[in-house]
Amino acid sequence: MRAMLEKSPKHKDKTLFFDEIIEEFSKLNKQRNKYVHGLWWTLEGTRSFVEEETDTYDSYLQRREVTLQEITEIAVRLTALVDKLNERRRVRGLARALASQKTPAPQESGKG
């Protein structure tokens, strides 16, 4: 997405909004990948741990606890990103609807 936005002539003049969206999406996607590709353990069914995937594999069993607060913060960020995108879509749709309702002013016929 970033390459398309930054290098495409069609998209090079997009606003900061798009950079912010892509940056947050990228950060959330990195966190998602840590969760999805990591090895998970639970302790007594109440605590969860993840060992994040690495390129070296020389650090065996270096897991960290994943707290409810961490998961909640990720969920809040995801929701905020979706809300931001939906709000932009709503505002742009409303602007298009209002623009399509405007009728040009009647032109004088020149007769009088």
Secondary structure, DSSP 8 states (H G I E B T S, - for coil): -HHHHHH-TTTTT--HHHHHHHHHHHHHHHHHHHHHHSEEEEETTTEEEEE---SS--STT--EEE-HHHHHHHHHHHHHHHHHHHHHHHHHHHHHHHHHH--------S--
